[in-house]
């Protein structure tokens, strides 16, 4: 791999993305899974995209055309009205601007203010922008798109350009890369859960995940992408004996698939232990055959799984960590680096608590000593997290 990739340099960026095609797309969750999780293989042929395990791929999605049409209808627009494109500043039909550059699935306070003004305060939104109403506003907006506010406040009428100024920009989405370029020189792989849900009587979807799942034609649709280079989320050098512990439930598995492909390609020396969790072994054991191969050839020393709904009580990765506390502590004493990827709000917090418990139990530390140990652990860059 060139020094450009290692240095985090790229000819591609948000203003100059590489225009790629999806080569393959398939469901890696079985029938009956609570959500659709997909594996994507994106063709890099003809481009100079270079990446390392631990990097992310930036994808520029577009909005669901049906949602755009419903929003135009609620506004009373034909879609041909000319407005300034929020990103380029070029004059385009509002239909194009809403599809390409406007985050119509999230509500900006500017829209709320405008609706309050235009309705003379005769709206459920009135007063919700007061600082003390922050949680109330958050609760009210949950599951609502821009379209919902327009339908709920029909007396609020907008001119096309005036409406555009109340909208957030539709920006890139970052996905952890789930492949090693050593294993796939002209490809980059993603592991993405398709976000779909119902609220306020309407089916909803995450912009980027449904863009990839529902609005891409394999081999045809062009998608703008570029590499977002990580810094601290990196493997140790292949020839080091440093043990590594990977903790990545759900789609948090993505960078660890990349790490394991890289370890296999470089015949990495240090031992590796993977903690993976999902809802059910039958429906959500992503990349099972690959894990079995890595266990067989020594790329992976241990695999510990947690299936939250396969028994009466819910079991998560942190519970499996506590079950294996003595061995985890032994690995930490041997200099192991711990990597965590996935949900920041719950999973990462619970994993952090589990590590403190392991230090107190196996290392006979007080709570204060465990906190101090973890601080030095982070300082030594042995606790590496990619959480969101």
C-alpha positions in Angstrom: 0.0 0.0 0.0 1.3 3.5 -0.9 2.5 6.0 1.7 -0.4 8.2 0.7 -2.9 5.8 2.2 -0.8 5.4 5.3 -0.4 9.1 5.7 -4.2 9.5 5.3 -3.9 11.5 2.1 -6.4 11.1 -0.7 -7.3 12.7 -4.0 -11.0 12.3 -3.1 -13.0 14.4 -0.6 -16.4 15.8 0.1 -16.0 18.3 -2.8 -14.4 15.7 -5.1 -15.8 12.3 -4.3 -15.1 9.1 -6.3 -18.1 8.1 -8.3 -18.5 4.4 -7.6 -20.8 1.5 -8.3 -22.0 -1.2 -5.9 -20.8 -4.6 -7.3 -22.7 -6.8 -4.8 -25.4 -6.4 -2.2 -26.8 -9.2 -0.1 -28.7 -9.7 3.1 -26.5 -11.3 5.8 -29.4 -11.6 8.3 -31.6 -14.6 7.9 -35.4 -14.6 7.5 -37.0 -13.8 10.8 -34.3 -11.3 11.9 -35.7 -8.2 13.6 -33.9 -6.0 11.1 -32.3 -6.3 7.6 -28.5 -6.2 7.8 -26.7 -6.1 4.4 -23.2 -6.6 3.1 -22.1 -4.3 0.3 -19.1 -4.6 -2.1 -18.3 -1.3 -3.8 -16.1 -1.2 -6.9 -13.0 1.0 -6.7 -11.8 0.1 -10.2 -10.6 3.3 -12.0 -10.1 5.2 -8.8 -7.2 5.8 -6.4 -9.1 5.2 -3.2 -6.8 3.7 -0.6 -7.8 2.8 2.9 -6.6 1.0 6.0 -8.6 -1.2 8.5 -10.1 1.2 10.9 -11.0 3.8 8.3 -14.6 4.8 7.3 -16.2 5.3 4.0 -18.2 8.5 3.4 -21.3 7.9 1.3 -23.4 10.7 -0.1 -27.0 9.5 -0.2 -30.1 11.0 -1.8 -33.6 11.2 -0.3 -36.4 8.8 -1.1 -38.2 10.2 -4.2 -41.6 9.3 -2.8 -40.9 11.3 0.4 -39.7 14.2 -1.8 -43.0 14.1 -3.8 -45.1 14.0 -0.6 -43.1 17.0 0.8 -43.6 19.0 -2.4 -47.3 18.2 -2.3 -47.6 19.4 1.3 -45.9 22.6 0.3 -48.2 23.1 -2.6 -45.2 23.1 -5.1 -45.0 21.5 -8.5 -41.3 20.7 -8.0 -40.2 22.8 -11.0 -39.8 26.0 -9.0 -36.3 27.3 -9.1 -34.2 27.6 -6.0 -30.5 27.7 -5.1 -28.9 24.3 -4.5 -27.9 24.3 -0.8 -24.4 22.9 -1.6 -23.4 24.3 -5.0 -25.4 27.5 -5.0 -26.5 26.8 -8.6 -30.1 27.4 -9.5 -32.0 24.1 -9.8 -35.6 22.9 -9.6 -36.7 22.5 -6.0 -37.4 18.8 -6.6 -33.7 18.2 -7.3 -32.6 20.3 -4.3 -34.8 18.4 -2.0 -33.6 15.0 -3.3 -29.9 15.7 -3.4 -29.1 18.2 -0.7 -31.8 18.7 2.0 -32.2 16.7 5.2 -36.0 16.4 5.1 -36.0 13.6 7.7 -34.8 16.0 10.4 -36.3 19.2 11.6 -34.3 22.4 12.0 -35.3 25.0 14.6 -35.5 27.5 11.8 -38.5 25.6 10.4 -40.1 25.5 13.8 -39.7 29.3 14.2 -41.1 30.0 10.8 -44.2 27.8 11.4 -44.8 29.5 14.8 -44.6 32.9 13.0 -46.8 31.9 10.1 -49.5 30.3 12.3 -49.5 33.2 14.7 -48.5 30.8 17.4 -51.6 28.6 16.7 -49.5 25.4 16.6 -48.5 22.6 19.0 -44.9 23.8 18.4 -45.5 27.1 20.2 -43.3 27.4 23.2 -41.3 24.3 22.5 -38.2 26.3 21.6 -37.9 27.6 25.2 -34.7 26.3 26.8 -36.6 24.5 29.6 -38.7 22.7 27.0 -35.7 21.0 25.4 -36.7 17.4 26.4 -40.4 18.1 25.5 -39.3 19.3 22.0 -37.1 16.3 21.5 -40.0 14.0 22.5 -42.4 15.8 20.2 -40.0 15.7 17.2 -39.1 12.0 17.6 -40.3 10.1 14.5 -41.4 13.2 12.7 -40.1 14.4 9.4 -40.4 17.8 7.8 -43.4 16.5 6.0 -45.2 15.9 9.3 -44.9 19.5 10.5 -46.1 20.8 7.1 -49.2 18.5 7.3 -49.9 19.4 10.9 -49.6 23.1 10.2 -51.4 23.6 6.8 -51.8 27.4 7.3 -48.0 27.9 7.2 -47.3 28.7 3.6 -43.8 29.1 2.1 -42.2 30.5 -1.0 -39.8 27.9 -2.5 -36.5 29.7 -1.6 -37.9 30.8 1.8 -38.6 27.1 2.6 -35.1 26.0 1.5 -33.6 28.4 4.0 -35.4 26.6 6.9 -33.7 23.2 6.0 -30.6 21.4 7.1 -28.2 20.1 4.5 -28.1 16.4 3.6 -24.5 15.6 4.4 -22.4 12.5 3.9 -22.9 9.4 6.1 -19.8 7.6 7.5 -19.7 3.8 7.7 -16.9 1.7 9.2 -15.1 -0.2 6.4 -15.5 -3.9 6.8 -12.7 -5.1 4.4 -9.0 -5.1 4.2 -7.6 -3.7 0.9 -4.9 -6.3 1.1 -7.6 -8.9 0.7 -9.7 -6.9 -1.8 -7.4 -4.5 -3.7 -10.1 -2.9 -5.9 -13.1 -3.1 -3.5 -14.3 -1.6 -0.3 -17.0 -3.5 1.8 -19.6 -2.1 4.2 -21.9 -3.8 6.7 -25.1 -1.8 7.2 -28.3 -2.3 9.1 -31.3 -0.9 7.2 -33.1 1.5 9.5 -36.9 1.2 9.0 -39.7 1.9 11.5 -43.2 3.2 11.8 -44.3 6.4 13.6 -47.3 8.8 13.4 -49.0 6.5 11.0 -46.2 6.5 8.4 -43.4 4.1 7.4 -40.0 5.7 8.0 -36.5 4.9 7.0 -32.9 6.1 7.6 -31.8 8.2 4.6 -28.5 6.4 3.8 -29.3 2.9 4.9 -32.5 2.8 2.7 -30.6 4.6 -0.1 -28.2 1.6 -0.2 -30.8 -1.1 0.4 -33.7 0.2 -1.7 -32.6 2.8 -4.2 -29.4 1.3 -5.5 -29.3 -0.9 -8.7 -26.2 -3.1 -8.4 -23.8 -2.4 -11.2 -25.6 0.7 -12.4 -26.4 3.4 -9.7 -23.5 5.8 -9.2 -22.8 6.8 -5.6 -20.3 9.5 -4.5 -17.8 8.1 -1.9 -14.5 9.0 -0.3 -12.4 7.6 2.5 -12.4 9.2 5.9 -9.1 8.1 7.4 -9.1 7.1 11.1 -6.2 7.9 13.3 -6.3 6.0 16.6 -8.4 3.0 15.6 -5.5 0.9 14.1 -4.1 -2.6 14.5 -0.7 -3.0 16.1 2.1 -3.9 13.6 1.6 -7.4 12.2 4.9 -8.7 13.6 4.2 -7.5 17.2 3.2 -10.1 19.8 0.6 -7.7 21.2 -2.7 -9.5 22.0 -5.9 -7.8 20.8 -9.5 -8.0 22.1 -12.3 -6.9 19.7 -15.7 -6.0 21.1 -18.3 -5.3 18.3 -21.9 -6.3 18.6 -24.3 -5.8 15.7 -22.8 -3.8 12.8 -20.0 -2.9 15.2 -18.5 -6.1 13.7 -17.6 -4.1 10.6 -14.1 -2.8 11.4 -13.2 -6.1 13.1 -13.9 -8.1 9.9 -11.5 -5.7 8.2 -9.0 -6.2 11.1 -9.2 -10.0 10.8 -8.9 -10.0 7.0 -5.8 -7.8 7.5 -4.4 -10.1 10.2 -4.9 -13.1 7.9 -3.2 -11.4 4.9 -0.2 -10.3 7.0 0.1 -13.5 9.2 -0.1 -11.3 12.3 1.7 -12.6 15.4 -0.3 -11.5 18.4 -3.4 -13.5 19.5 -6.9 -12.1 18.9 -10.2 -12.5 20.7 -13.5 -11.4 19.3 -16.7 -10.7 21.3 -19.7 -10.5 19.0 -23.3 -10.1 20.0 -26.7 -10.0 18.2 -30.3 -11.0 18.7 -30.2 -14.6 17.6 -27.6 -17.1 16.5 -30.0 -18.5 13.8 -30.7 -15.1 12.2 -27.9 -12.8 13.0 -24.6 -14.7 13.0 -22.9 -12.4 10.5 -19.9 -13.7 8.6 -20.1 -17.0 10.5 -18.2 -19.0 7.8 -15.4 -16.4 7.9 -15.1 -16.6 11.6 -14.9 -20.4 11.4 -12.1 -20.1 8.9 -10.2 -17.5 11.1 -10.5 -19.8 14.1 -9.3 -22.8 12.1 -6.2 -21.0 10.7 -5.2 -19.2 13.9 -6.1 -15.6 12.7 -8.5 -15.6 15.6 -7.6 -17.4 18.9 -11.0 -17.1 20.5 -14.6 -16.2 19.5 -17.2 -15.4 22.2 -20.8 -14.8 21.2 -23.8 -13.3 23.0 -27.3 -13.9 21.6 -29.6 -11.6 23.5 -32.9 -13.4 22.7 -31.9 -17.0 22.4 -32.8 -17.6 26.1 -35.2 -16.3 28.7 -32.8 -13.7 30.1 -31.1 -11.2 27.8 -27.4 -11.8 27.4 -25.1 -9.1 25.9 -21.4 -8.8 25.2 -20.7 -7.3 28.6 -22.2 -10.3 30.3 -19.8 -12.6 28.3 -16.9 -10.4 29.3 -17.8 -10.8 33.0 -18.1 -14.6 32.5 -14.5 -14.6 31.1 -13.1 -12.0 33.6 -10.1 -14.0 34.7 -8.9 -14.6 31.1 -9.6 -11.1 30.0 -7.5 -9.8 33.0 -4.7 -12.2 32.0 -4.7 -10.8 28.5 -4.7 -7.2 29.9 -1.7 -8.2 32.0 0.0 -9.4 28.8 -0.4 -6.0 27.2 -3.6 -6.5 25.2 -5.2 -3.6 23.3 -9.0 -3.5 23.7 -11.1 -2.2 20.7 -14.8 -1.3 21.0 -17.1 -0.5 18.1 -20.8 0.3 18.0 -23.5 2.0 20.1 -22.0 4.8 22.3 -25.1 5.4 24.4 -25.6 1.9 25.9 -23.2 -0.8 24.7 -20.0 1.2 25.1 -21.0 2.3 28.5 -21.8 -1.2 29.6 -18.5 -2.6 28.2 -16.6 0.2 30.1 -18.4 -0.8 33.3 -17.6 -4.5 32.7 -13.9 -3.6 32.3 -13.9 -1.7 35.7 -15.6 -4.7 37.3 -13.0 -7.1 35.9 -10.2 -5.0 37.3 -11.8 -4.8 40.7 -12.5 -8.5 40.8 -9.5 -10.1 39.2 -7.0 -7.4 40.0 -8.2 -6.9 43.6 -8.5 -3.1 43.0 -10.7 -0.6 44.7 -13.1 1.3 42.5 -10.7 4.3 42.6 -7.7 2.1 41.6 -9.7 0.7 38.7 -10.5 4.2 37.5 -6.8 5.2 37.7 -5.8 2.0 35.9 -8.3 2.7 33.1 -7.0 6.3 32.8 -3.4 5.0 32.3 -4.8 2.3 30.0 -6.3 5.0 27.8 -3.2 7.2 28.0 -1.2 4.3 26.7 -3.6 4.1 23.7 -4.5 0.5 24.7 -8.3 1.3 24.8 -9.4 2.2 21.3 -13.0 3.0 20.6 -15.1 3.8 17.5 -18.5 4.5 18.9 -21.4 6.5 17.6 
